[in-house]
Amino acid sequence: MTRAVELSFGGRFRPFRLDIGALRELQGLCNAGPSTILARLMSFQPQAANLRRPEPETYTLGAADPDFLADFNSYAMLRSIGGDWRIEDVRETIRLGLIGGGATPSDASVAVMTYVDQVERFPIVDNIGIASAVLIHALTAPEGEKVGKPAAETTTAATTA
């Protein structure tokens, strides 16, 4: 069984854990498997968050300016790969992780309503890393934790001659 991971959320460290039941619930809520949810969360490109589309009139040669074309291509590339994550990917991963870490369902819901849903006070992109860390921890074995079936013991029988 995977241990909980301690992460800073809402101004203090809290335990998060997703067991197989929580992962199944998460995939139903997000309509995607855990690895797809993780890939969506990891697609966030912070460098693209405030990127503005280049305007041809600000370049010497307008739309034909090589610098404009290079800047526009960079802009288009960053925007196209810059985040397929969804609100539920962040919200539900954190909520279920808090419950798995020992919070009551109502305490987990209050924490998520306070620190995830209030985007005016807490930008949702600030929680993408937390949700990603919770999922990575759930999908990989923590250091020192063995996965798989234990090896069968071998015994040797004494022979008498």
N, C-alpha and C positions, 0 to 999 in steps of 0.2 A: 504494500500500500504506500502510495506517495505521501511524503510528509508535506506539511504546509510550508509556504514560503512567506517570509515577513517582508512587506513592502510599505513604503510611506504612502498613505492615502488619507486625505482630509486632515492633514497636519499631524498625524501620528502613525506609528508603525502598527500594522494590522496583519493578522495571518490570513492567507488566501490558500484555498485548495479546491481542485476540481477532481472528483473521483469519476468513475465510469458512468454513474447515474447522472451526475451533473453535466458531463460531456454530452450524454444523449439528450438531456433536456436543452442544453445550449444549441445543439445542432437542429433540434426541432424549432426553437425560437428564432434562430437566424437562418433557417432553411439552407444550411450548408454544414459540411463536416468540419471538425475542429481544425484540421490542417488548412482548409480553405479559408476559414475565419482568420487564422493566424496569418496566412499569406495576404489577405485583404488588409489586416492591421499593419503588417510590415510594409505594405505598398505606400504608406504615408511618406511624402517627400517634403520635409519641412522647408527646404530651400524653394519649393514652388508655392508655398502658402501665400506670400505677398508679391509674387511675381506678376508684373503688369505686361500686358500685350504691347509689343513695340509698335509705335506709330510711324508710318513711312514719312510723314511730313517733318519729322524731327531729324531725318538723315539728309545729308547733302544731296544725294542723287535720288531721294525718295524711295519708292518701292524697288527700283533697280540697283540701289546701293548694296554692295556686297556685305557691308556691316549689318544692314537691315535684314538681309536674307539670313545671315548667320544667327543674328539675335532672334529672329522669328522662328527659325528651325529649332534653336535651343528651347525657346518658349514652348513650342508645340510638343517637343519631345517630353519635357518635364511635366507639362500639363496632362499628357496622355497616360503617363505612368504614375501620376501623382496621387494615387489614393482611391482605391475602390472600397474602402472600409465603409461600414454603415453604423449608424447610431447604436443599433441593437448589438452589433459586434462588441462595442466598447461597454455599453451599459450592462448587458446580460452576463458578460464574462466577469465583470467586477462583482455584480450582485451575487451570482452563483458561487464565485470564488470566496466571497465573504461568508456566505452560509456554510460552505465546505470548511472554512477556517474556524468555524465555531460561533459565528454571529447568528442570532435568531433571524428568521425571515423578515420580521418587521424591522429589526435594527439594520439589516442589510439594505432593505428598501429605503429606509429613511436616509442612510448614508449616501446611497446612489441618488436619491432625489435632491439631496443637499449638494453633493460634490460633483455630480455628473449632469443632472438635468438643469441646473441653474447656470446655463452657459453665459449669462451676462456677468456672473461673478467668477466662474471657473471655466475657461475655454475647454471645450471637449477634447481638443487635440492634446491637452496636457494629460489626459487619461489614456491615450492610446498606448503609451509605453507601459503603463500599469497592466492594462488588459493583455498586451503582448507577453509581458513577463509571466503573468498567471498561466496563460496557455502554454508557453514554452516549458514552464515548470511541470505542468500536467502531462505534456506529451513526451518529455524526456526524463530519464532516470536521474535523480539528484546524485551528486558525487558520493561514491561509497555505497550506493544502493544497488544491489544486484537485481537484474530483471531476468525473466524466464524461469523455467523449471529448475529446481535444484538437481544437481547431478546425483545419479543413483549411487548408493554406497556399494563398494565391491568388498566381498569377503573372500578369504582364502580358507579352504577346508584343509585341515590337517590330515595327512595321509599316514597310514600305519603300514608297515611292511612286515 
